[in-house]
Structures are given as C-alpha cells and as structure tokens.
Amino acid sequence: MISKIRNFCIIAHIDHGKSTLADRFLEITKTLREDEIKEQVLDSMDLEREKGITIKMHPVRMEYKGYILNLIDTPGHVDFNYEVSRSLKAVEGAILLVDASQGIEAQTISNLYLALEQNLTIIPVINKIDLPNAEVERVEKQIIDLIGNIKVSKISAKYGWGVEDLLDRIIEEIPSPKINDDKLKALIFDAVFDDYLGVIPYVRVFDGEIKPKMKILFKSTGKEYEVIEVGYFHPKGRIKSQKLSAGEIGYISANIREIREAKVGDTIIDAKYPQTIAIEGFREVKPMVYAGVYPINPSEFENLRKAIEKLSLNDAALVYIPENSPALGPGFRMGFLGLLHLEIFKERIKREHNLDVVITLPNVEYKVILTDNSEILINNPKDFPDYYLKAFEPYVLIKILTPSDYVGNIITLLQNRRGIQKNIFYIDQKLVEIEYEMPLSEIIFDLFDKVKSSSRGFASMDYEFIGFRESDLVRVDVYVANEKIDALSFVVNRQKAYEVSKSIVEKLKNLIPRQLFEVKIQASIGKRVIASERIPPIRKDVTAKCYGGDITRKRKLLERQKEGKKRMKMMG
C-alpha cells in the first residue's frame, strides 16, 4: 500500500499558475467532474480568488492509475513563506513551476532552496507555454543553470497540455514514503478551527497509524487527547476513514479547544509510548511588522476583540495585545508577517466581521540597551526611550531579480534606503540577481512598489531576516494643535529623521480640514521641533459691511475677530 503513495507539493512565485495546475490535476484524476470545477478550486477564501493568490494551504487527495496522490498547494507570496516551509516537511517531492513569459523570479529561488534543504525530489515545469510572449528556451536554460541538467516538463495548465505526462512523471520520479518504526509519529503541518469539532490538525503520518478512540500525546505541550475521527481531504470537504497509516496525509479530530495546543511543527505520538522522539520541528513563526489596530467607533472594541480571536484561530502567525491610545481609544497592538498579511487581515475583518478599523503606521521591532544596561524589545514607537546606550534594528538580506536594463535604477533605490551591496550575479544575459543587506524598516512601507515602478513591473523581490544590527535611532513625536498624538509617533534613523518628518507633516497638512482657528502640525525629537507646518484659519470677511468711513472702524472689527479666534484656539 505505502509503495502506491506519492506526496508532493507545488512551489512557485506568486501568479505562476499553481492553483490552475491543481485544478487540472483534479479534472484529469476525475477527483471532480468537469462541471464541478471552478477556477482555483483549492483557494477557499473569496479574497484568494479575487486577488488571484493563495493564502491558506489546501491539501487534497487524488487517485490515479492505482496510485494515491496527496497534493499540497502552497502560497507563493514572501509574507507566507512559513506556510511553504510547513508543507515541504510533509512531502517527498516538489513541482517547481515557472511561468514561460516571466522566467525565474526571486520567490521561486527562495522556495527552491527551502525544498533542497529538505532533500525533496524536484520536478521542474514550465507553465503557460500557450502565451504568445512565452520564451520557453530561455526559461529552460535559466532552470538548468540553477539546478543542473535535469529534464524540464513543458505544460499549459490552462488548456491541460502536457499535464497527463506530468502526472506520470510524478508517479515515476517522486519516491514513496519510508517507514522507520511501528510506533506512531505524525507531524502537524497546519491546523484549522471548526465551530463543531474544535481545532482540527492537518497531519502527515510518518510511522505507525492513528485510529479513532486511540489516546494521543502532543510532544511540545505534553497534552493527551482521545481521537474522535480521522480522515483525508477532498476538494468538497473532509472524508472520514477507518485509520490514517504511515505515509498518508489527513486530519484528526480530538476535541481540541485551543489552536495554540495544536502547534504547527509539533509531533503527535501514541500516549502509550511517551519516550518517542519528536520529528525536527519548524522554526517558531515570528511577526516582522507591528501596527496598532483600533475600531473607528470605540464602542465596537468588544466586537473587534471577538473578531481578532476568531481570526487568530486559523492564523497561527497573528500576535495581539490590548493597548489604549488617548487619541484613538482602546485597541490592539498586533504583529504580522508582512504588509500583505496586514492587508489581508484588514480585508477579512471588514468582510467576515463587518468592522471598520484604523491601522496606525506599521513599524518593526527594536532591541534597546537602556542606561542601566538592561535589554528590552520595543514594538511600539511611543515606548522608545529618549536616552539609551545602544539601539539595534532588524536587518534583512534582500534579493531582487531584474532585467539587466534596470540594474542602475534599482541600485540607486537601494543605496538611498541605507542598503549595503553584497552581490550582483548574472543568471543569463538578460536577468540579474542583486543582493543587498538593509534595515527591514526601509522595506515595509513602499519598497516593493518602488522596485516594481523602477523596473516597469519586471523585477521581483524576496527577503530573509539576518539579525539585529546597531543603529543610531530616534523617536519622532507628532503634535497637532500642540497636542501629542502617540499613534503617529515613529522611530527612524537619525540621518533620515528630517526627511521623513517633513513628508509626514506635509501629508497631515493636506489631510486635516481647515478650522476657524490656526492649527500647527509639528514633528519633534524630544523638545526640538525638526519639521513644522501650519493650517491657516478660515477667515470670515468681517469688514465687508464697512464701505467708506474711518480706517479705525475696520481695525476695531479685525481686533474683535482676533480676540474671538484666540478664545476658539484655546477651546479647540
């Protein structure tokens, strides 16, 4: 039985056709009838179909020519790298999918390295060969240069060309799972929350088997549960089975109430054998970007809390703690994997829970050594101290793949963002990989958009965290009408403080409506104001009724208006 199992996943850059290829597999293996297939079957969120990207991983089991094929479709965006690393642990092979018109992109390379680290069998595939601008030979050469002389399959997932041959290749080349022991050992690679069944871990069974009524133990938490139901995945939902055996991918229901008890990367073992050694776990998921999230109406705070709790049931990477802002009222300080993760959270809060939220300026986490030599981590700019011994900010290694025509534009952009050049490597005559080390804070706002616009949309970008480095950082506070707005405070490198502050006060000047009194907007480091703008008051023409007569009458009316404005300013 185990010799007939093939576990594999699809890895590729965003929008290279992973979900479309998965749709063709379902059609050819007759897992779904033709009339049941809609585009992106495995992308269950409306948001995924709209944006055309995969956010949450969707496993599926197919049967073809007497073999059981377990496919895990993975996300391709840099923010969801942790989802990819989970799924790679659960399979023996990976299809490396590359777009025939776009060629190899940054995310393709980083996901390929993740797969090679796990010693997976790689099947390179060029997709979208039906496109008029497809450059199949050039892309094939790129792949061979990258992973050596290996057969490259050429397909069109949209029309199904070459997909049957690819399925045969999966059966021939991807090895069947290996068994080392008869004692249960299963890896959790994802978990979802069900209103009726509680937390449902998705598992890959490496050794032994899981049956209903069996007692299981979670290795990292030491908690015991009794299995209620096991089964495997179908595009239409979960299908119950008698047991899950070694090599199989499926789900377990065991009346688990807390998502944090089913940690991704944890090992499930038989409670009778607690000494069983755990499978090497995943890295703990760590947020990279932080922001304050507040309800527009403070009375909605409890609804926001419930909504965040519900979303965090299915999103292990979401971190949140309550906080209070004098300007925005009660809210939460939240940690995200990146800006797309944050944007998707905002969309889901609005769609699924009908809540409008205000999200403050995103920032990164800083490490600070205080004057008493104690070390603290700060993810909220308002907590950043005025005086300290040393401050460190997170640095990343950024890799950008770009056509050679735009190398100059991109290097200029990265140098302006405090980048340190590490490597420039020509993959072929037209394609260049640029490597830079730079602070994460310089990336999270708009670097991705700027890289795209500097290269007319051709460049792609990927980055990985490399550690904290010392930096000269300051906290800039923003005052509106002499009142400090803590939600607008930010931490910035001292050399860039003026430039960033100037742009923020100018933006605020355009956003804040004019009042009947003067409004000052100031950005300051400590007590020193470094950038300032004023919004002039709306003036009523009080002298309109004076025509002719003595100038003192006009002066008297203007003086009276001035006094009134002064009183208003005190109240405003």
Sequence and secondary structure as in RCSB ss.txt:
>XXXX:A:sequence
MISKIRNFCIIAHIDHGKSTLADRFLEITKTLREDEIKEQVLDSMDLEREKGITIKMHPVRMEYKGYILNLIDTP
GHVDFNYEVSRSLKAVEGAILLVDASQGIEAQTISNLYLALEQNLTIIPVINKIDLPNAEVERVEKQIIDLIGNI
KVSKISAKYGWGVEDLLDRIIEEIPSPKINDDKLKALIFDAVFDDYLGVIPYVRVFDGEIKPKMKILFKSTGKEY
EVIEVGYFHPKGRIKSQKLSAGEIGYISANIREIREAKVGDTIIDAKYPQTIAIEGFREVKPMVYAGVYPINPSE
FENLRKAIEKLSLNDAALVYIPENSPALGPGFRMGFLGLLHLEIFKERIKREHNLDVVITLPNVEYKVILTDNSE
ILINNPKDFPDYYLKAFEPYVLIKILTPSDYVGNIITLLQNRRGIQKNIFYIDQKLVEIEYEMPLSEIIFDLFDK
VKSSSRGFASMDYEFIGFRESDLVRVDVYVANEKIDALSFVVNRQKAYEVSKSIVEKLKNLIPRQLFEVKIQASI
GKRVIASERIPPIRKDVTAKCYGGDITRKRKLLERQKEGKKRMKMMG
>XXXX:A:secstr
 GGGEEEEEEEESTTSSHHHHHHHHHHHTTSS GGG  TTTT  SHHHHHHT   S EEEEEEETTEEEEEEE  
 SGGGHHHHHHHHHT SEEEEEEETTT   HHHHHHHHHHHHTT EEEEEEE TTSTT  HHHHHHHHHHHH S 
  EE BTTTTBTHHHHHHHHHHHS       SS EEEEEEEEEETTTEEEEEEEEEESEE TT EEEETTT  EE
E  EEEEEETTEEEEES EETT EEEEE  B  GGGS TT EEEETT TT             EEEEEEESSGGG
HHHHHHHHHHHHHH TT EEEEEEETTTEEEEEEEESSHHHHHHHHHHHHHHH   EEE   B  EEEE TTS E
EEE SGGG  SS SEEEEEEEEEEEEEEGGGHHHHHHHHHHTT EEEEEEESSSSEEEEEEEEEGGGTTTTHHHH
HHHHTTT  EEEEEEEEEEE  EEEEEEEETTEE GGG EEEEGGGHHHHHHHHHHHHHHHS   SS EEEEEEE
TTEEEEEEEE      TTTT  SS HHHHHHHHHHHHHHHHHHHHH 
